[in-house]
Amino acid sequence: MKKITLMIIPEGIKNTRQIRIPALLINMLVGFSIVFSGVLGFFVVDYIELRALRHTFHYTSTENEVIKGEARLLEQNLDEVKQAIRRVRDYSLKLEEITTFKVKSISEKTGIGPLTPEEYQSSQNIEVLKDPTNYLPSGLNTEKLVFRPVFETLEGLGKTANQHALDLQHLLSNLSQQKSLLASIPSVRPVDGWITSSFGKRISPFTGQKTTHLGIDIASPVGTPIYAPADGVVIFSGAKAGFGNFIMIAHGYGLVTRYGHNHQNLVQPGHRVLRGEQIATVGMSGRTTGPHLHYEILVNGKYENPGKFILDITEFQDSDIEIDQQAIEEAELNVH
């Protein structure tokens, strides 16, 4: 088929008209229609997708603005957290200074000092907090992060917070030890009364000779309560030659206190006592000239002046009295 003939027959007219159209032209028109329809369909679909993309773009832009606002708020909150951490550090340092000053003042007076942090941690089985080195996921390229400043602030904050946690752990360890040390030092009078005989050289009331007194005597009526001057564990309670009814308490840190001439012992070996707990009553048991408490303190087996431990005693501040072993033996033979 090379041509197509179209016949046109007008109404009321006998003559007809014929139009011959080449088949090639028809094919071209058909092909053009198909191509035009395809192109039109493509533009229609593209337009629809463009509208969807524009809507998504507007939504994403709005969401990005919200995220940026939240990021700015997050940075502000992180700054506030950093300030709070700095305040915690400042407070902890002040607290450490206060407690350390108190412990130092008592340590200087008594000669009893705290353990080293390593020794104390070992004795208390304290778990040491480890310092992590990485606060972000491994393989994360911070250079390409949209909120890189936030992540950098977060990483710095994490390191600072962890360091403060280590500092606070150290502080708590020190405070725990200082509390233990302060509770172990016999810093109060064990009995109400007046001191009739001090520590060191004196004239014996029995022989009239110069002897060594290894403690202090606190006179008080029979039956007056005797209290533990510090926390500790009773290691002896019973009769002892020369001392009558006798008590020994171990307080830790090499500290031992001894109480002689009691009327009645109220605790037994193994009993854990707290500062201020009654342990005995004043009496005249053993070798004595009157009702009183003979009170001794030993540090690492060495006799020390109880007066320098009792915080309210100002009469006896001589802590440099030297007592040799011979003097100790003579004193124990002349106990009263």
C-alpha positions as CSV (number, residue, x, y, z in Angstrom):
1,M,0.0,0.0,0.0
2,K,1.5,3.2,-1.2
3,K,-1.4,5.6,-0.8
4,I,-4.7,6.1,1.1
5,T,-7.6,7.7,-0.6
6,L,-10.1,9.7,1.5
7,M,-13.5,10.4,-0.1
8,I,-15.4,13.5,1.0
9,I,-19.1,13.5,0.2
10,P,-20.8,16.9,1.1
11,E,-24.5,16.7,2.0
12,G,-26.8,17.8,-0.8
13,I,-24.0,17.9,-3.4
14,K,-23.6,15.2,-5.9
15,N,-20.0,15.7,-6.6
16,T,-17.6,14.0,-4.2
17,R,-14.0,14.9,-3.4
18,Q,-11.1,12.5,-3.1
19,I,-7.9,13.1,-1.2
20,R,-5.0,10.7,-1.7
21,I,-2.6,10.6,1.3
22,P,0.7,8.8,0.9
23,A,1.0,5.9,3.4
24,L,4.4,7.2,4.5
25,L,2.8,10.4,5.7
26,I,0.2,8.4,7.7
27,N,3.0,6.3,9.2
28,M,4.9,9.5,10.1
29,L,1.8,11.0,11.7
30,V,1.2,7.9,13.8
31,G,4.8,7.8,14.8
32,F,4.8,11.4,15.7
33,S,1.7,10.9,17.8
34,I,3.3,8.1,19.7
35,V,6.4,10.1,20.3
36,F,4.5,13.2,21.4
37,S,2.4,11.1,23.7
38,G,5.5,9.6,25.2
39,V,7.2,13.0,25.7
40,L,4.0,14.5,27.1
41,G,3.7,11.6,29.5
42,F,7.4,12.0,30.6
43,F,6.9,15.7,31.3
44,V,3.7,15.0,33.2
45,V,5.4,12.3,35.4
46,D,8.4,14.5,35.9
47,Y,6.2,17.4,36.9
48,I,4.4,15.2,39.4
49,E,7.7,14.0,40.8
50,L,9.0,17.6,40.9
51,R,6.0,18.7,42.9
52,A,6.7,15.8,45.3
53,L,10.4,16.7,45.5
54,R,9.5,20.4,46.2
55,H,7.2,19.3,48.9
56,T,9.9,17.0,50.4
57,F,12.4,19.9,50.1
58,H,10.2,22.3,52.0
59,Y,9.5,19.6,54.6
60,T,13.2,18.8,54.9
61,S,14.2,22.4,55.1
62,T,11.7,23.0,57.9
63,E,13.0,19.9,59.6
64,N,16.6,21.0,59.2
65,E,15.8,24.3,60.8
66,V,14.1,22.5,63.7
67,I,17.2,20.2,64.0
68,K,19.5,23.2,63.9
69,G,17.5,24.8,66.6
70,E,17.6,21.7,68.7
71,A,21.4,21.5,68.1
72,R,21.9,25.0,69.3
73,L,19.7,24.2,72.4
74,L,21.8,21.1,72.9
75,E,25.0,23.1,72.8
76,Q,23.6,25.5,75.4
77,N,22.6,22.6,77.6
78,L,26.0,21.1,77.2
79,D,27.6,24.4,78.3
80,E,25.3,24.4,81.3
81,V,26.3,20.8,82.1
82,K,30.0,21.9,81.8
83,Q,29.4,24.7,84.2
84,A,27.6,22.4,86.6
85,I,30.5,19.9,86.5
86,R,33.0,22.8,87.2
87,R,30.9,23.8,90.2
88,V,30.9,20.2,91.4
89,R,34.7,20.1,91.0
90,D,35.0,23.4,92.9
91,Y,32.8,22.2,95.7
92,S,34.7,18.9,95.9
93,L,38.0,20.7,96.1
94,K,36.8,22.9,98.9
95,L,35.4,19.9,100.8
96,E,38.7,18.1,100.4
97,E,40.6,21.2,101.6
98,I,38.4,21.4,104.7
99,T,38.6,17.8,105.6
100,T,42.3,17.5,104.8
101,F,43.0,20.5,107.0
102,K,41.1,18.9,109.9
103,V,42.9,15.6,109.5
104,K,46.3,17.4,109.1
105,S,45.7,19.4,112.3
106,I,44.9,16.2,114.3
107,S,47.7,14.3,112.6
108,E,50.3,17.0,113.4
109,K,49.2,16.9,117.0
110,T,49.0,13.1,117.5
111,G,51.6,12.0,114.9
112,I,49.0,9.6,113.4
113,G,48.7,10.1,109.7
114,P,46.4,8.5,107.1
115,L,47.5,5.7,104.8
116,T,48.6,6.3,101.3
117,P,45.8,6.1,98.7
118,E,47.2,2.8,97.4
119,E,47.4,1.3,100.9
120,Y,43.9,2.4,101.7
121,Q,42.4,1.2,98.4
122,S,44.1,-2.1,99.0
123,S,42.8,-2.5,102.5
124,Q,39.2,-1.5,101.5
125,N,39.1,-3.3,98.2
126,I,38.1,-0.1,96.4
127,E,37.6,-0.6,92.7
128,V,39.5,1.9,90.7
129,L,37.5,3.7,88.0
130,K,39.1,3.2,84.5
131,D,39.5,6.1,82.2
132,P,38.0,5.4,78.7
133,T,40.0,6.9,75.9
134,N,37.3,7.1,73.2
135,Y,33.8,8.7,73.7
136,L,32.6,8.4,70.0
137,P,31.9,5.2,68.0
138,S,35.0,3.8,66.3
139,G,35.4,4.7,62.6
140,L,33.2,7.8,62.8
141,N,34.6,10.6,60.7
142,T,33.9,13.7,62.6
143,E,35.1,15.9,59.7
144,K,31.9,15.0,57.8
145,L,29.4,15.4,60.6
146,V,26.8,18.0,60.2
147,F,26.8,18.7,63.9
148,R,30.5,18.4,64.3
149,P,30.7,21.2,67.0
150,V,28.1,19.3,69.1
151,F,30.0,16.0,68.9
152,E,33.3,17.8,69.7
153,T,31.7,19.5,72.7
154,L,30.2,16.1,73.7
155,E,33.5,14.4,73.5
156,G,35.3,17.1,75.5
157,L,32.5,17.0,78.1
158,G,32.8,13.2,78.4
159,K,36.5,13.5,79.1
160,T,36.0,16.3,81.6
161,A,33.1,14.4,83.3
162,N,35.2,11.2,83.5
163,Q,38.1,13.1,85.0
164,H,35.9,14.7,87.5
165,A,34.5,11.2,88.3
166,L,38.0,10.0,89.0
167,D,38.7,13.1,91.2
168,L,35.4,12.5,93.1
169,Q,36.3,8.8,93.6
170,H,39.7,9.9,94.9
171,L,37.9,12.4,97.2
172,L,35.4,9.8,98.4
173,S,38.3,7.4,99.1
174,N,40.1,10.1,101.1
175,L,36.9,11.2,103.0
176,S,36.2,7.5,103.8
177,Q,39.7,7.1,105.1
178,Q,39.7,10.4,107.0
179,K,36.4,9.5,108.5
180,S,37.9,6.2,109.6
181,L,41.0,7.9,110.9
182,L,39.1,10.6,112.8
183,A,36.8,7.9,114.3
184,S,39.9,5.9,115.4
185,I,41.8,8.7,117.2
186,P,40.9,8.8,120.9
187,S,40.3,12.5,120.9
188,V,37.8,12.9,123.8
189,R,38.2,12.3,127.5
190,P,37.2,8.8,128.5
191,V,35.8,10.0,131.9
192,D,34.7,13.2,133.5
193,G,37.0,14.2,136.3
194,W,40.2,16.1,137.0
195,I,43.7,15.0,136.0
196,T,45.7,14.2,139.1
197,S,48.9,12.8,137.5
198,S,50.4,13.5,134.2
199,F,52.4,11.4,131.7
200,G,56.2,11.0,132.2
201,K,58.5,11.5,135.2
202,R,56.9,11.9,138.6
203,I,57.3,11.1,142.3
204,S,55.7,7.8,143.2
205,P,53.0,8.1,145.8
206,F,54.0,4.7,147.2
207,T,57.8,4.9,147.3
208,G,58.5,8.6,147.2
209,Q,61.0,7.9,144.4
210,K,61.1,9.4,141.0
211,T,59.4,7.0,138.5
212,T,57.9,7.0,135.1
213,H,54.1,7.3,134.7
214,L,53.0,5.7,131.4
215,G,49.6,7.3,131.3
216,I,47.5,9.9,133.0
217,D,45.3,9.6,136.0
218,I,41.8,11.1,136.0
219,A,40.2,11.2,139.4
220,S,36.5,10.7,139.7
221,P,34.0,9.1,142.1
222,V,33.5,5.4,142.2
223,G,30.9,4.3,139.6
224,T,31.5,7.2,137.2
225,P,31.0,6.0,133.7
226,I,34.1,5.4,131.5
227,Y,33.5,5.9,127.8
228,A,35.3,4.7,124.7
229,P,37.2,7.8,123.3
230,A,37.2,6.4,119.8
231,D,35.8,3.5,117.7
232,G,37.6,0.2,118.2
233,V,37.5,-3.4,119.2
234,V,38.0,-4.7,122.7
235,I,41.1,-7.0,122.8
236,F,41.3,-7.5,126.6
237,S,38.9,-7.3,129.5
238,G,39.8,-8.8,132.8
239,A,42.1,-8.6,135.8
240,K,45.7,-7.4,135.4
241,A,48.3,-7.3,138.1
242,G,48.6,-3.8,139.5
243,F,45.8,-2.4,137.3
244,G,42.9,-4.4,138.8
245,N,40.0,-4.6,136.4
246,F,41.6,-3.7,133.1
247,I,40.5,-3.1,129.5
248,M,42.4,-2.7,126.2
249,I,40.9,-1.4,123.0
250,A,42.5,-1.6,119.5
251,H,41.4,1.4,117.3
252,G,43.4,0.6,114.2
253,Y,46.3,2.7,112.7
254,G,48.5,1.1,115.4
255,L,46.5,2.8,118.2
256,V,45.7,1.0,121.5
257,T,44.1,2.5,124.6
258,R,44.2,1.0,128.1
259,Y,42.0,1.5,131.1
260,G,43.0,0.5,134.7
261,H,41.6,0.3,138.2
262,N,38.0,0.0,137.0
263,H,35.2,-0.9,139.4
264,Q,33.4,-2.9,136.7
265,N,34.2,-3.8,133.1
266,L,31.1,-3.7,130.9
267,V,32.6,-5.1,127.6
268,Q,34.2,-8.3,126.6
269,P,37.0,-9.2,124.1
270,G,35.7,-9.0,120.5
271,H,33.1,-6.3,121.4
272,R,33.1,-3.5,118.8
273,V,32.7,-0.2,120.5
274,L,31.9,3.3,119.2
275,R,33.1,6.6,120.5
276,G,31.0,7.6,123.5
277,E,29.9,4.0,124.3
278,Q,30.3,3.1,128.0
279,I,32.9,0.4,128.6
280,A,33.4,0.5,132.4
281,T,33.0,2.4,135.6
282,V,35.6,4.2,137.8
283,G,36.9,2.2,140.7
284,M,39.8,1.4,143.0
285,S,40.7,-2.1,141.9
286,G,44.4,-3.0,141.8
287,R,47.2,-0.9,143.3
288,T,45.8,2.6,143.8
289,T,45.5,5.4,146.4
290,G,42.0,6.5,145.5
291,P,39.2,6.2,142.9
292,H,40.5,7.2,139.4
293,L,41.0,6.0,135.9
294,H,44.5,5.2,134.8
295,Y,44.5,5.9,131.0
296,E,47.2,4.9,128.6
297,I,47.7,5.3,124.8
298,L,50.1,3.2,122.7
299,V,51.0,3.9,119.1
300,N,52.7,1.0,117.3
301,G,53.6,-0.4,120.7
302,K,55.1,2.9,122.0
303,Y,53.6,4.7,125.0
304,E,52.4,8.2,124.1
305,N,51.1,11.1,126.1
306,P,47.3,10.8,126.2
307,G,47.1,14.6,126.7
308,K,48.1,15.3,123.1
309,F,45.2,13.2,121.8
310,I,42.5,14.6,123.9
311,L,41.4,17.8,122.0
312,D,40.0,19.6,125.1
313,I,43.2,19.0,127.2
314,T,45.6,22.0,127.1
315,E,47.5,21.3,130.3
316,F,49.7,18.6,128.9
317,Q,51.1,19.4,125.4
318,D,54.5,17.9,125.9
319,S,54.6,15.2,123.2
320,D,58.4,14.9,123.1
321,I,58.9,13.0,126.4
322,E,61.3,10.1,125.7
323,I,60.7,6.9,127.7
324,D,63.1,4.1,127.4
325,Q,62.4,0.4,127.9
326,Q,63.9,0.3,131.4
327,A,61.6,3.2,132.4
328,I,58.6,1.2,131.1
329,E,59.5,-1.9,133.0
330,E,60.0,0.2,136.2
331,A,56.7,1.9,135.6
332,E,54.8,-1.4,135.2
333,L,56.3,-2.6,138.5
334,N,55.0,0.5,140.2
335,V,51.6,0.7,138.7
336,H,48.9,2.6,140.5
